[in-house]
Amino acid sequence: MIHRTAIANRLTGLGVMLMLIGALETPAVAEMSTHTQPSSSPWHPIEQPLALKVGVTVGGIALIGLELWWFLNRDRTPKSLDQ
């Protein structure tokens, strides 16, 4: 049976790998981003700093990890109300 820490380590590694793959800018993506069409929409995209993007991503992964940790480590035995 696989230990919980091994599962957590594998999930963490998978998340980091997916984040790094998504962060890579391929030539096709770079070419698509340079061709912008004029828009009549009043909404314009706002570029966010890379540090902010990384911080939000790490914070989200940390919250998901905390939730998984709480769920996997909680006590599964029912407590009696007569104590």
Secondary structure as GFF3:
##gff-version 3
##sequence-region A 1 83
A	DSSP	alpha_helix	4	23	.	.	.	ID=ss1
A	DSSP	alpha_helix	27	34	.	.	.	ID=ss2
A	DSSP	alpha_helix	50	73	.	.	.	ID=ss3
###
